């Protein structure tokens, strides 16, 4: 199978391999020193291009046959998300882009037999609070992308979760700018170390999927800089992505991909970004977007027309767009390729899927969050369950685990998926099909508890399932909520009667464990009546094993919530989802009146109590925090630290979280640092975190050039086990400080 797939890809890529030889010959004239200066090399190569060659780099297509959508691309280009022709005579390889951060995509199985390692969702990765793990996942996905011949990975998804109904939250990294920025940055950095360009996306404020092409995200500059933009800024500083992908939505009245403030003022001027800005697929509506900072129209057949073709040429001829601007766009692309050593198309290589599956398993383990464990029901006692009756209910648990929908969908390397709806080869179901990835949680639990007696029930009839539950010693119910690109949830409730199912199971049996596979927070009207709740998110292809290990104590859950779980949507700033139910093409304003105080900051500001707070997660052992301290000097800046002890009988990992909780007596809450500490039973370890001063500052808008301002005074910090469980405060006197944007 693997050999046939390689032959297939070699055949598809054969027309690009001949230009590759030309690329190699042209590149041989470049010195090693030139490779160390990507900006200079990009300028030199771009200067040798014809106008037609420059224009050719400004337009990308999706080389996939879609009904009613035409695009020109050479024969032999593999079906994938994006293709941009190169310039063979100058050693410029074509751009071959693939989705995405959860694994290498294969749209509609257009590359027959080509599979990939399916990683856990972004929220699962964010639950790890582990930058090193984010890097391992990123490197693994990028290595597969390169081995398949791709040199651009459309990864780096990190829009902040401002609404718990957003269909794409599962792809992203939670509600906090520091957590999202750090994890995205380390993932991107690792991706690019594999010689693959990574994007960071979607810039910016792509906060909902409802009317995503027409929704106008409205927010003042200061809170925008302190939240979403700060997350992107941190991610870009750490990861140095070769490209930024702009979003579908509008921001303060202007399309994100034609937003002069976002692209020219913030990204390119204030942050000095050197890479190129590519559009999202179908996000361009005017050739004038190039003057607003857009460098490339990607997926152009999804737009009304190829704006960066003849319409752009007409603007150039009229003098509305300068040739220098076109040269700048091209140089940015070349610079990103040269900085990563991308000299020629990549030939397909063998992939060790077995080794990569271990990375997926590690990520799945780290992403599990134990929300409730009444009376220490978990981990399950193997000896006590020998000969006992265990009922497993619902959610296709006899087959596999749920995955999120849309462009991030991965067809896993461990077997054929199950489609609860839709068809893999039908483009019309790309955003509607529900896909379950093998293997089966039921089989994994049977293997982990070999002496127990298992029965499976689909849960289709709650009354029937409850009748079986009444005669079981333990009930494990798998509940799902499918989320995906292009739509949002209408509520936070579990769909298809699952709340009723869980309630009836709990009424019939006291020992109920709920395993949630969701892409967002959900409400839990049955929470008091069940013994344990394990949040598994969309755990990827090795999720079944990770769930069974956690439930039976082979591993100790260490995940922490990267998003707040409200008791109901009434606790959120917008109880009604803007635009939900309106016909397509209806303009709608999404007003973020909460500003930078989203998620856990909103709960801190309002005094409301969430169902589960940001940062929450239980363990099978006990951790004690002690000796918190804070210090500051001109050289090291602000540093915070504490000692963590594992006072239980089992090894585990703790995630101490450092928060700024007051400034000059004014209460507030901002995550300013975190760390993950694996500790053996009885072990103690110290943690020191360095605080980014922007997390302590306010952004001040000024004419011409704003910036970050730290007022002089007393800053109060506390380490916590969650945003709602804080330790003793420590204070620090800080001088006034001014920082650049």
Beta strands, then each sheet from edge to edge (+ up, - down):
strand 1: 82-84
strand 2: 95-98
strand 3: 152-153
strand 4: 197-203
strand 5: 215-218
strand 6: 243-246
strand 7: 250-251
strand 8: 254-255
strand 9: 276-278
strand 10: 369-373
strand 11: 389-393
strand 12: 401-402
strand 13: 418-421
strand 14: 434-437
strand 15: 453-457
strand 16: 474-481
strand 17: 512-518
strand 18: 532-535
strand 19: 588-591
strand 20: 623-633
strand 21: 637-646
strand 22: 652-654
strand 23: 657-663
strand 24: 666-674
strand 25: 677-679
strand 26: 684-691
strand 27: 698-700
strand 28: 707-710
strand 29: 713-722
strand 30: 725-726
strand 31: 730-734
strand 32: 737-739
sheet 1: 1+ 2- 3- 4- 6- 9-
sheet 2: 8+ 7- 5- 19-
sheet 3: 10+ 18- 17- 16- 11- 15-
sheet 4: 12+ 14- 13+
sheet 5: 20+ 21- 26+
sheet 6: 22+ 25-
sheet 7: 24+ 23- 29+ 30-
sheet 8: 24+ 23- 29+ 31-
sheet 9: 27+ 28- 32+
end
